[in-house]
């Protein structure tokens, strides 16, 4: 699963600390990301780059996201997006 900068920075997550479950983005197993602020819902499709353009790990097995996806706090997603070229 590859995430693009668009998957991490185009989000409508809540900034209200009392609504912590809405202040995250959900990374789905297919690579798409989903976020909401309680009023709007945004789904960003997965990055469609050929896997051949990226190195593979030679040892070990890479884990996958759980069936329900993986939640990342919006501030963490923004920090990762800023560090991407």
C-alpha positions in Angstrom: 0.0 0.0 0.0 1.4 3.4 -1.1 0.1 6.7 0.2 0.6 9.9 -1.8 0.8 13.4 -0.4 -2.8 13.9 -1.4 -3.9 11.0 0.7 -2.4 12.6 3.8 -3.2 16.3 3.4 -6.6 16.7 1.8 -8.8 16.0 4.8 -11.8 17.4 6.6 -11.1 16.1 10.1 -12.6 17.8 13.2 -10.3 20.1 15.2 -12.5 19.7 18.3 -10.6 17.9 21.1 -13.8 16.5 22.5 -14.4 14.7 19.2 -11.2 12.7 19.1 -12.7 9.9 16.9 -13.3 12.5 14.2 -9.9 14.1 14.4 -8.2 11.2 12.5 -8.0 9.9 9.0 -8.8 6.3 8.3 -6.4 4.5 5.9 -8.3 1.7 4.3 -6.6 -1.6 3.4 -6.9 -0.7 -0.4 -4.9 2.5 0.2 -7.7 5.0 0.1 -8.1 7.4 2.9 -11.4 8.6 4.6 -12.0 11.5 6.9 -15.0 13.4 8.2 -15.7 16.4 10.5 -19.2 15.2 11.2 -20.8 17.2 8.4 -18.7 16.4 5.4 -17.1 13.1 4.2 -13.9 13.0 2.1 -12.6 9.8 0.4 -9.3 10.1 -1.4 -8.6 7.2 -3.8 -5.4 5.1 -3.5 -2.2 6.1 -5.1 -2.0 4.4 -8.5 1.8 4.2 -9.1 3.3 1.0 -10.4 4.9 -1.1 -7.7 7.9 -1.8 -9.8 9.0 1.8 -9.2 9.6 1.1 -5.6 12.1 -1.2 -3.8 10.9 -4.3 -2.1 12.0 -5.7 1.3 14.1 -8.8 0.9 13.7 -10.1 4.5 10.6 -10.4 6.7 7.0 -10.0 5.9 5.4 -6.6 5.8 2.2 -6.4 7.8 -1.0 -5.1 6.4 -3.7 -2.7 7.7 -6.5 -4.4 9.6 -9.8 -5.0 7.7 -11.3 -1.9 9.2 -8.3 0.3 8.3 -5.8 2.2 10.4 -6.6 5.5 12.1 -3.9 8.2 12.0 -4.3 11.5 14.0 -4.7 14.4 11.6 -1.7 16.3 13.1 0.5 13.2 12.4 -0.7 12.9 8.8 0.0 16.6 8.2 3.6 16.2 9.6 4.2 13.2 7.4 2.8 15.1 4.3 5.1 18.0 5.0 8.1 15.7 5.0 7.2 14.2 1.6 8.7 15.7 -1.6 
